[in-house]
Amino acid sequence: MAEQPELIIEPTADQLADEVAQRLLSTLATAQQQHGRAVLALTAGSIMEKTWAALAASAAKENVDWSAVDVFWADERYVASDSPDRNDGPAREILFSQAPFSLARLYPMPATDSSYADLDAAAAGYAQQLAGARRPDDSGEIPNFDVVLLGVGPDGHCASLFPDHPGVRDDSSTVIAVCDSPKPPPNRISLSLRGLAAANEIWFVASGTGKAEAVARALGGNDPVQVPSSAPRGRVRTLWLVDQDAAAKLPADDDGGSTT
C-alpha cells in the first residue's frame, strides 16, 4: 500500500479540473492495456462537475475505449432515482449522456424506488454487484478500482463517511448503509473504508478556500474518526489534487511533491 499521499497543486479550479481529467484519461487507458477493462468510482461535487466538463472537452477522450469502462459510485443519497438530489445525476447529464462516454457500463447505487426492501438491503445488494464485477486479476472482495475520485467536505468527510459518525467505524462490509447523516438527506449508501481500501489509486480532489482547513487537517495526520478523509489509501497510490485556494492552510514547507 502507498505509504504517503502525493500532493499536486494547481493555480485555479479550472486548471485543476483539466489536470484531473487528463490524468484520468491516461490512467484509464493504461488500465485497459493491463486488465482489459478499466474500473472507476465517482463521487459528486462542483469540482467533479468541472472535471466531467473537462473530460467531455478533451480530445484525449478518444484514447479510452469507453465500452470497456465500468463506472461505480463511492456514495449515493438514498432517494428516488429521478430525484435532483442524486449524486449520479450530474455525471449522467454532463458526461454519460453523450458519446463516447455513453458506451461505459454504469453501476448506479440503488434508489428508494429500486427493488430492494430497505436501505440495508440496498447497501448489501450493491456490495454483491461489486463482487460480481471483479476482473479476473482483481484481488479481494470487490474490483480493485483503477481510480476512486473523492471530494472532501469542509468538515473533512469523504464519500458519506462523516466525522465521529458510526459509518466511519463500520467495516462490516465493503458497502454500508448510512443513517442519520449530518448532511441531508439522512439516508445514504457509501463505500466503507474497507471498500475504499480495494482501490489501486485514490484521488482526492478539492477546490476553494472553504476546503482549505479540511485539506490541511487530512494531510496533517489527524484522527480518521474525526477527519475521515485522512484515512483512505490506495493500494498503489494516494493522490491529493487541489487548487491554490484549497492548499492555503497547508504548511509553507509542505510541498508534498507538489507542482504548480
Buried (B, 14 or more C-beta within 10 A) or exposed (E): EBEEBBBBBBEEBBBBBBBBBBBBBEBBBEBBEEBEBBBBBBBBBEBBBBBBBBBBEBEEBEEBBBEBBBBBBBBBBBBEEEBEEBBBBBBBEBBBEEEEBEEBBBBBBBBBEBEBEEBBBBBBBBBBBBBEBBBEEBEBBBBBBBBBBBBBBBBBBBBBBBBEBEBBBBEEBBBBBBBEBEEEEEBBBBBBBBBBBBBBBBBBBBBBBEBBBBBBBBBEEBEBBEBBBBBBBBBEBBBBBBBBBBBBBBEEEEEBEBEE
